[in-house]
Amino acid sequence: MLYFILSIVIRIALKIFYKRITIHGVENIPKQGPIIVVGNHPNTFMDPILAALIMLPRQVHFLANGSIFKTGIARWGLSYLNAIPVYRKQDEISNRDEKNLAAFQTCFDFLGSGGILLIFPEGNSINERKLRPIRTGTARIALGTQDQHNFNLPLTILPVGLNYSNPTRFRESVVINIGQSFTVNEYHEHYQRDSQAAVLSLTADLQQRMSELIVVTDDREEDDLVRKIELIYKKQFASTNRQPEINLTQNIVKAVNYFQEHNPMLVREVKEKIDQYFNTIKEFNISDYLVEKSEAVGRTKLVRYLTYLVSGFPLYISGLVFNYIPYSIPAKIARWISSDEEYKAPIMMTSGIFTFPIFYGLILFLSWILFSSTLITVTLTIVMPVSGLFALHYYKRLKNFRSTLTYYQYFRKNKSIIDWFTQQRQEIISLLESARFQYE
């Protein structure tokens, strides 16, 4: 019952926390039978929440780092969330091997009864666009389950790729790619010949299947370059390639890797031009969006902006009054609990599940004490969340207005600066177009 209630609450929270959640490949989810869902792990507790979301309404059990089960409250809460503790070599705990064997047996029994088990086989969570070498535990659980059931179970493995636009920030987007499921029975003969070799073979296959579902960059420098190319070039690239957004990014990464090997001078030239361009527009406080449009910002557009900002200001202020405290507390809690980026988003969302209802409830209680009016109570119930969402949109438009006003001033006083931005951007696109033709 608790799992069902929490799944509803968390689903609502995810819709609020993320601007957009896109899921590809829902048709690949098996309708019945035991399933092991495997995914990449860039965002700690947010990853199992999102991965479990795609499997609803069926309940999901998942393996979790045993170190978070230290307190009685944690053990109680995590058990109700269907978490199964496993312990790493670095965890200081007695009888670690025995406890892990017991956890494996729990997995064998659970899958044998037709359950869904969620595993993140990288073993730890790091906020990077890459897939670290996965561990053999998933393969050992899958093949061990089949071995205990004489390979008669219809056990399947479902690879999932989680791709965040920015894992640590509020109102960003996430793309969930669901790959083709495959049966563990495919490794039956191999397992009977050499069980250890079968484990390694299945692990290697998982690594390959999972890497196809996510964007993988080699390091932070390459990731930064790819993100900037995406921002400048993805729209143009997408116009001639009707592929999902993640596939376009994967193709950009492949092209960068290709030229790193075959023409590193070209990569260096692209990087220097892109870095210079973005550093300059940042210095002038102008957005790439305005440079992309490459058009004069007329007074009519500025008047529209000002009309929106002036007319929406009262609702924006009410949004701040009703939402600033419950909005800011989760960020403070996240900084207090952990300095790791990977924990920021899940802690903020989990905290927000409590801070907003508590604060809203307090406001409604005080309003009832003061006015005893059903109309006021109902009105506040609607206005508080609506004004909060509007405040976020308003703040974004306010930032855009500042950039637009700066662009307008430069365009009016010194159009040559705008022309230089446009020329630099077009040179980058031409360079990328040339590289694309060479690559294809």
C-alpha positions as CSV (number, residue, x, y, z in Angstrom):
1,M,0.0,0.0,0.0
2,L,2.8,2.4,0.9
3,Y,4.6,1.6,-2.4
4,F,1.4,2.4,-4.3
5,I,0.8,5.7,-2.5
6,L,4.5,6.8,-2.9
7,S,4.4,5.9,-6.6
8,I,1.6,8.3,-7.1
9,V,3.3,11.1,-5.0
10,I,6.6,10.6,-6.8
11,R,5.0,10.5,-10.2
12,I,3.5,13.9,-9.5
13,A,6.8,15.2,-8.1
14,L,8.7,14.1,-11.2
15,K,6.2,16.0,-13.4
16,I,6.9,19.1,-11.4
17,F,10.7,18.6,-11.0
18,Y,11.4,17.9,-14.7
19,K,10.3,20.2,-17.5
20,R,10.0,17.2,-19.8
21,I,10.3,13.4,-19.5
22,T,10.6,11.7,-22.8
23,I,10.4,7.9,-23.0
24,H,11.4,5.9,-26.2
25,G,10.8,2.2,-26.6
26,V,7.9,1.6,-24.3
27,E,6.8,-1.2,-26.7
28,N,10.0,-3.1,-25.7
29,I,8.8,-3.7,-22.1
30,P,7.7,-7.3,-21.7
31,K,4.1,-7.5,-20.6
32,Q,4.6,-10.4,-18.1
33,G,7.2,-12.7,-16.6
34,P,10.3,-12.0,-14.6
35,I,12.5,-9.1,-15.7
36,I,15.9,-7.7,-14.8
37,V,16.0,-4.0,-15.7
38,V,19.6,-2.7,-16.1
39,G,20.4,1.0,-16.4
40,N,23.3,3.5,-16.3
41,H,23.7,5.4,-13.0
42,P,24.6,9.1,-13.3
43,N,22.1,10.5,-10.7
44,T,22.0,8.4,-7.5
45,F,18.5,8.0,-6.1
46,M,16.8,9.7,-9.1
47,D,17.8,6.9,-11.4
48,P,15.8,4.1,-9.7
49,I,12.8,6.5,-9.3
50,L,12.8,7.2,-13.1
51,A,13.5,3.6,-14.1
52,A,10.8,2.3,-11.8
53,L,8.4,4.8,-13.3
54,I,8.5,3.2,-16.7
55,M,7.5,-0.2,-15.2
56,L,4.4,1.0,-13.5
57,P,1.9,-0.4,-12.5
58,R,4.0,-3.4,-11.6
59,Q,6.1,-3.2,-8.5
60,V,9.9,-3.1,-8.8
61,H,12.5,-4.3,-6.4
62,F,16.0,-3.0,-6.7
63,L,19.5,-3.5,-5.4
64,A,20.8,-0.7,-3.3
65,N,24.1,0.2,-1.7
66,G,24.1,-1.5,1.8
67,S,25.8,1.5,3.4
68,I,22.5,3.5,3.3
69,F,20.8,0.9,5.5
70,K,22.7,1.9,8.6
71,T,19.8,3.3,10.7
72,G,16.6,1.6,11.7
73,I,14.5,4.2,10.0
74,A,16.4,3.8,6.8
75,R,16.1,0.0,6.9
76,W,12.3,0.3,7.5
77,G,11.7,2.9,4.8
78,L,13.9,1.2,2.2
79,S,12.3,-2.2,2.9
80,Y,8.9,-0.7,2.1
81,L,10.4,0.7,-1.1
82,N,11.5,-2.9,-2.1
83,A,15.2,-2.2,-1.7
84,I,17.6,-5.2,-1.3
85,P,20.9,-4.3,0.3
86,V,24.2,-5.4,-1.2
87,Y,27.6,-4.5,0.2
88,R,30.8,-3.5,-1.6
89,K,34.4,-4.5,-0.7
90,Q,35.0,-1.0,0.8
91,D,32.0,-1.2,3.1
92,E,33.2,-1.9,6.6
93,I,30.7,-4.6,7.7
94,S,31.0,-8.0,9.3
95,N,29.8,-11.1,7.4
96,R,29.7,-9.1,4.1
97,D,30.0,-12.2,1.9
98,E,27.2,-14.0,3.8
99,K,24.9,-11.0,3.6
100,N,25.5,-10.7,-0.2
101,L,24.9,-14.4,-0.7
102,A,21.6,-13.9,1.2
103,A,20.8,-10.9,-1.0
104,F,21.5,-13.0,-4.2
105,Q,19.2,-15.7,-2.9
106,T,16.5,-13.2,-2.3
107,C,16.9,-12.1,-5.9
108,F,16.8,-15.7,-7.2
109,D,13.5,-16.3,-5.3
110,F,12.0,-13.0,-6.2
111,L,12.7,-13.5,-9.9
112,G,11.6,-17.1,-9.7
113,S,8.1,-15.8,-8.6
114,G,7.9,-13.5,-11.7
115,G,9.1,-10.2,-10.2
116,I,10.9,-7.3,-11.6
117,L,14.4,-6.5,-10.4
118,L,16.2,-3.2,-11.1
119,I,20.0,-3.2,-11.1
120,F,22.6,-0.5,-11.9
121,P,25.6,-2.6,-12.8
122,E,28.2,0.2,-12.8
123,G,28.1,-0.2,-9.0
124,N,28.4,3.5,-8.2
125,S,26.9,6.8,-9.4
126,I,29.0,9.6,-11.1
127,N,27.5,12.6,-12.9
128,E,29.1,11.9,-16.3
129,R,27.9,11.2,-19.8
130,K,29.7,7.8,-20.0
131,L,29.2,4.2,-19.1
132,R,31.8,2.9,-16.7
133,P,32.8,-0.8,-16.9
134,I,29.9,-2.8,-15.5
135,R,30.3,-5.4,-12.9
136,T,29.5,-9.1,-13.2
137,G,26.8,-9.2,-10.4
138,T,23.9,-8.7,-12.8
139,A,25.0,-11.6,-15.0
140,R,25.6,-13.8,-12.0
141,I,22.1,-13.1,-10.6
142,A,20.5,-13.7,-14.0
143,L,22.3,-17.0,-14.7
144,G,22.2,-18.1,-11.1
145,T,18.4,-17.6,-11.1
146,Q,18.1,-19.7,-14.2
147,D,20.4,-22.3,-12.9
148,Q,18.3,-22.7,-9.7
149,H,15.2,-23.1,-11.9
150,N,16.8,-25.4,-14.5
151,F,16.6,-22.7,-17.1
152,N,12.9,-23.0,-17.3
153,L,12.0,-19.4,-16.4
154,P,11.1,-16.9,-19.1
155,L,13.6,-14.5,-17.6
156,T,14.4,-11.5,-19.7
157,I,16.8,-8.6,-19.3
158,L,15.7,-5.1,-20.3
159,P,18.4,-2.5,-20.9
160,V,17.5,1.2,-20.1
161,G,19.5,4.4,-20.8
162,L,18.9,7.5,-18.7
163,N,20.0,10.7,-20.4
164,Y,19.7,14.0,-18.4
165,S,20.1,17.5,-19.9
166,N,21.4,18.5,-16.5
167,P,21.1,16.0,-13.7
168,T,21.5,18.5,-10.8
169,R,19.1,21.3,-11.9
170,F,15.4,21.9,-11.4
171,R,13.1,22.0,-14.5
172,E,15.5,20.3,-16.8
173,S,14.7,17.4,-19.1
174,V,15.4,13.7,-19.2
175,V,15.2,11.1,-22.0
176,I,14.7,7.5,-21.1
177,N,15.7,5.0,-23.9
178,I,14.3,1.5,-23.5
179,G,16.2,-1.1,-25.5
180,Q,15.3,-4.5,-26.8
181,S,14.8,-7.1,-24.1
182,F,16.5,-10.5,-24.5
183,T,16.2,-13.8,-22.8
184,V,18.8,-15.2,-20.4
185,N,18.1,-18.7,-21.9
186,E,20.3,-17.6,-24.9
187,Y,23.3,-18.3,-22.6
188,H,22.1,-21.7,-21.4
189,E,24.5,-23.8,-23.4
190,H,27.4,-21.5,-22.8
191,Y,26.7,-21.6,-19.0
192,Q,26.7,-25.3,-19.0
193,R,30.0,-25.5,-20.7
194,D,31.7,-22.8,-18.7
195,S,29.7,-20.8,-16.2
196,Q,32.4,-18.2,-15.6
197,A,32.9,-17.6,-19.3
198,A,29.1,-17.2,-19.7
199,V,29.0,-14.6,-16.9
200,L,31.7,-12.6,-18.7
201,S,30.0,-13.0,-22.0
202,L,26.7,-11.8,-20.7
203,T,28.4,-8.9,-18.9
204,A,30.1,-7.8,-22.2
205,D,26.8,-8.0,-24.0
206,L,25.1,-5.8,-21.4
207,Q,27.9,-3.3,-21.7
208,Q,27.4,-3.0,-25.4
209,R,23.6,-2.9,-25.3
210,M,23.5,-0.2,-22.6
211,S,26.1,2.0,-24.3
212,E,23.8,2.1,-27.4
213,L,21.1,3.8,-25.3
214,I,23.1,6.7,-23.8
215,V,25.4,9.5,-24.9
216,V,29.0,8.5,-24.1
217,T,31.8,11.0,-24.0
218,D,35.4,10.3,-23.1
219,D,36.0,13.1,-20.7
220,R,34.8,16.5,-19.4
221,E,36.5,18.4,-22.2
222,E,34.9,16.3,-25.0
223,D,31.6,16.6,-23.2
224,D,31.8,20.4,-23.1
225,L,32.7,20.5,-26.8
226,V,29.8,18.1,-27.7
227,R,27.3,20.2,-25.7
228,K,28.4,23.4,-27.5
229,I,28.1,21.7,-30.9
230,E,24.6,20.5,-29.9
231,L,23.6,24.0,-29.0
232,I,24.8,25.5,-32.3
233,Y,24.3,22.7,-34.8
234,K,21.7,20.3,-33.6
235,K,18.7,22.1,-35.2
236,Q,20.4,22.2,-38.5
237,F,21.6,18.6,-38.2
238,A,18.1,17.5,-37.1
239,S,16.5,19.1,-40.2
240,T,18.1,16.5,-42.4
241,N,18.2,13.5,-40.0
242,R,14.8,12.4,-38.7
243,Q,16.2,10.7,-35.7
244,P,15.5,10.9,-31.9
245,E,17.5,13.6,-30.2
246,I,19.8,11.2,-28.3
247,N,20.7,9.5,-31.6
248,L,21.7,12.9,-33.1
249,T,24.0,13.6,-30.1
250,Q,25.5,10.1,-30.3
251,N,26.3,10.8,-34.0
252,I,28.0,14.1,-33.0
253,V,30.1,12.2,-30.4
254,K,31.0,9.6,-33.0
255,A,32.1,12.3,-35.4
256,V,34.2,14.0,-32.8
257,N,35.9,10.8,-31.9
258,Y,36.5,10.0,-35.6
259,F,38.2,13.4,-36.2
260,Q,40.1,13.1,-33.0
261,E,41.8,10.1,-34.5
262,H,41.9,11.1,-38.2
263,N,42.1,14.9,-38.2
264,P,42.9,16.3,-34.7
265,M,43.8,19.7,-36.2
266,L,40.2,20.1,-37.3
267,V,38.9,19.3,-33.8
268,R,41.3,21.8,-32.3
269,E,40.1,24.5,-34.8
270,V,36.4,23.8,-34.1
271,K,37.0,23.9,-30.4
272,E,39.0,27.2,-30.5
273,K,36.3,28.9,-32.6
274,I,33.4,27.6,-30.5
275,D,35.1,28.5,-27.2
276,Q,35.9,32.0,-28.4
277,Y,32.3,32.5,-29.6
278,F,30.7,31.4,-26.4
279,N,33.1,33.2,-24.2
280,T,32.5,36.4,-26.2
281,I,28.7,36.3,-26.1
282,K,28.8,35.5,-22.4
283,E,31.0,38.5,-21.9
284,F,28.5,40.7,-23.8
285,N,25.6,39.1,-21.9
286,I,23.9,37.9,-25.2
287,S,22.3,34.5,-25.8
288,D,23.1,32.2,-28.7
289,Y,19.4,32.1,-29.4
290,L,19.3,35.8,-30.4
291,V,22.5,35.4,-32.5
292,E,20.9,32.4,-34.2
293,K,17.9,34.4,-35.2
294,S,20.2,37.1,-36.6
295,E,17.5,39.7,-36.8
296,A,16.9,43.2,-35.4
297,V,14.9,43.3,-32.2
298,G,12.3,45.9,-32.8
299,R,10.5,48.0,-30.3
300,T,7.3,46.0,-30.8
301,K,9.0,42.9,-29.3
302,L,10.4,44.9,-26.4
303,V,6.9,46.3,-25.7
304,R,5.5,42.8,-25.7
305,Y,8.1,41.7,-23.2
306,L,7.5,44.7,-21.0
307,T,3.7,44.2,-21.1
308,Y,4.1,40.6,-20.0
309,L,6.6,41.5,-17.3
310,V,4.4,44.4,-15.9
311,S,1.1,42.6,-16.1
312,G,2.5,39.3,-14.7
313,F,4.5,41.0,-11.9
314,P,1.7,40.7,-9.2
315,L,1.3,37.0,-9.9
316,Y,5.1,36.6,-9.8
317,I,5.3,38.3,-6.4
318,S,2.5,36.0,-5.1
319,G,4.4,33.0,-6.5
320,L,7.5,34.1,-4.5
321,V,5.5,34.7,-1.3
322,F,3.9,31.3,-1.4
323,N,6.8,29.3,-2.8
324,Y,10.2,30.8,-2.1
325,I,10.5,29.2,1.4
326,P,9.5,25.7,0.4
327,Y,11.5,26.0,-2.8
328,S,14.7,27.2,-1.2
329,I,14.7,24.8,1.8
330,P,15.3,21.7,-0.4
331,A,18.4,23.3,-1.9
332,K,19.8,24.1,1.6
333,I,19.0,20.5,2.7
334,A,20.8,19.1,-0.3
335,R,23.9,21.2,0.4
336,W,23.8,20.2,4.1
337,I,23.4,16.5,3.5
338,S,25.9,16.0,0.7
339,S,28.5,18.0,-1.3
340,D,28.3,15.4,-4.1
341,E,26.5,16.7,-7.3
342,E,25.0,13.2,-7.9
343,Y,22.9,13.5,-4.7
344,K,21.6,17.1,-5.2
345,A,18.6,16.4,-7.5
346,P,17.1,13.4,-5.6
347,I,17.5,15.1,-2.2
348,M,15.9,18.3,-3.5
349,M,12.9,16.5,-5.0
350,T,12.4,14.3,-2.0
351,S,12.6,17.3,0.4
352,G,10.2,19.2,-1.8
353,I,7.7,16.4,-1.5
354,F,7.5,17.4,2.2
355,T,8.3,21.2,2.3
356,F,5.6,22.3,-0.2
357,P,2.7,20.4,1.3
358,I,3.7,21.4,4.9
359,F,4.1,25.1,3.9
360,Y,0.9,25.1,1.9
361,G,-0.9,23.4,4.7
362,L,0.3,26.0,7.2
363,I,-0.8,28.8,5.0
364,L,-4.3,27.2,4.5
365,F,-4.6,26.6,8.3
366,L,-3.7,30.2,9.1
367,S,-6.1,31.5,6.5
368,W,-8.9,29.4,7.9
369,I,-8.2,30.7,11.4
370,L,-8.2,34.3,10.2
371,F,-11.1,34.2,7.7
372,S,-13.0,30.9,8.1
373,S,-13.8,31.2,4.4
374,T,-14.2,28.2,2.2
375,L,-13.8,30.4,-0.9
376,I,-10.5,31.8,0.3
377,T,-9.2,28.4,1.2
378,V,-10.1,26.9,-2.2
379,T,-8.7,30.0,-4.0
380,L,-5.4,29.7,-2.1
381,T,-5.2,26.0,-2.8
382,I,-5.3,26.8,-6.6
383,V,-3.2,30.0,-6.5
384,M,-0.2,28.7,-4.5
385,P,1.0,26.0,-6.9
386,V,-0.1,27.8,-10.1
387,S,1.7,31.0,-9.0
388,G,4.8,29.0,-8.2
389,L,5.0,27.5,-11.6
390,F,4.3,30.9,-13.2
391,A,7.1,32.5,-11.1
392,L,9.6,30.0,-12.6
393,H,8.4,30.9,-16.1
394,Y,8.4,34.6,-15.4
395,Y,11.9,34.5,-14.0
396,K,13.1,32.8,-17.2
397,R,11.4,35.4,-19.4
398,L,12.9,38.2,-17.2
399,K,16.4,36.8,-17.9
400,N,15.6,36.5,-21.6
401,F,14.4,40.1,-21.6
402,R,17.7,41.3,-20.1
403,S,19.6,39.5,-22.9
404,T,17.2,40.8,-25.5
405,L,17.5,44.4,-24.3
406,T,21.3,44.1,-24.4
407,Y,21.1,42.8,-27.9
408,Y,18.7,45.6,-28.9
409,Q,21.1,48.2,-27.5
410,Y,24.1,46.8,-29.4
411,F,22.1,46.5,-32.6
412,R,21.0,50.2,-32.3
413,K,24.3,51.6,-31.4
414,N,26.9,49.3,-32.9
415,K,25.5,46.8,-35.4
416,S,29.0,45.7,-36.4
417,I,29.2,43.8,-33.0
418,I,26.1,41.8,-33.9
419,D,27.3,41.2,-37.4
420,W,30.6,39.8,-35.9
421,F,28.6,37.4,-33.7
422,T,26.6,36.2,-36.6
423,Q,29.6,35.8,-38.8
424,Q,31.5,33.8,-36.1
425,R,28.5,31.6,-35.7
426,Q,28.1,31.0,-39.4
427,E,31.8,30.2,-39.7
428,I,31.4,27.5,-37.0
429,I,28.4,26.0,-38.8
430,S,30.2,26.0,-42.2
431,L,33.2,24.3,-40.5
432,L,30.8,21.7,-39.0
433,E,29.0,21.2,-42.3
434,S,32.4,20.6,-44.0
435,A,33.4,18.1,-41.3
436,R,30.0,16.3,-41.6
437,F,30.4,15.8,-45.3
438,Q,33.9,14.4,-44.7
439,Y,32.6,12.1,-42.0
440,E,29.6,10.8,-44.0
